[in-house]
Amino acid sequence: MVKDIIWGDNWAVPSFFDNQISTLINTIPIEGNDDSHLWLSKLNPKFADFRKHYFSHLEMVNWNKFVWHKRAFLRFSAYAWLAFKGGLKTSDALAKRGISSQYTCCFCHCAAETMSYLFYDCSFTFNVIKCFLPWLGSLLMNPNLFQVYDSIFEQNFNNHDRSLSAHCFCCYLSPLESKKRKVVWWNYRQPTDCHC
C-alpha cells in the first residue's frame, strides 16, 4: 500500500526498491491533507470517474441504456447487443460474411430472413412482442429495433416499469433467435426423401 511508504510528509521508500524506482517515487510530492485525493485534476473522485476514464477511448453509442441495465440477465442483454451490432445469424448477415443461405423466415415462410423481417415484419413474431408491449399495436408501421426501445422510453413509465419493459424486449429477442436456430437445424436434419 502507498500509505505504508509515507512517513509524515516524506517518502520512506524501502531499501530493496530499485534506485530508479526510488528516485521516481521521491519526485512525487506528498500533500499534507489526507482528505483530498486527485484524479485527473478532480478532487475526491468516485468510482464512476475511474470507469469513465478507463472506457474513454471507446465509441459512445446511444443504445447502451436499452441493453445494459441493472438486474438484467446477461444472456438476454447479449442477444439485444448482438441485434444492435448486426451479429444475429440471419440469412442476410450470413451472406455478408460470405456464407450462403437461402432461408425464408422460419416462422411464416413468407419472405427472406432478415433481422428486420424476422423481428418486426413477420406477423407471428410481431404478435408475440405485442403481447409484451401492447402499445406497439397502435403504431402505423412496424417499428425497427431503435424505434421499439425509443417507444419504451416515450411511455409515461416510472423507472422500474421502463426497465422492466426494456428487459422484456431483450427477453423477446433471445428465445426467437434460439427458436429460429432450432427450426433451421431441424429442417436441415430432416431427409427430403425417405428411401426405406
Secondary structure as UniProt FT lines:
FT   HELIX           2..5
FT   STRAND          6..7
FT   TURN            8..9
FT   STRAND          10..11
FT   TURN            15..16
FT   HELIX           19..26
FT   TURN            34..35
FT   STRAND          38..39
FT   TURN            40..41
FT   STRAND          42..43
FT   HELIX           47..54
FT   TURN            55..57
FT   TURN            62..63
FT   HELIX           64..67
FT   TURN            70..71
FT   HELIX           74..85
FT   HELIX           91..96
FT   TURN            97..98
FT   TURN            106..108
FT   HELIX           115..116
FT   HELIX           117..121
FT   HELIX           123..132
FT   HELIX           134..138
FT   HELIX           145..154
FT   HELIX           159..189
//
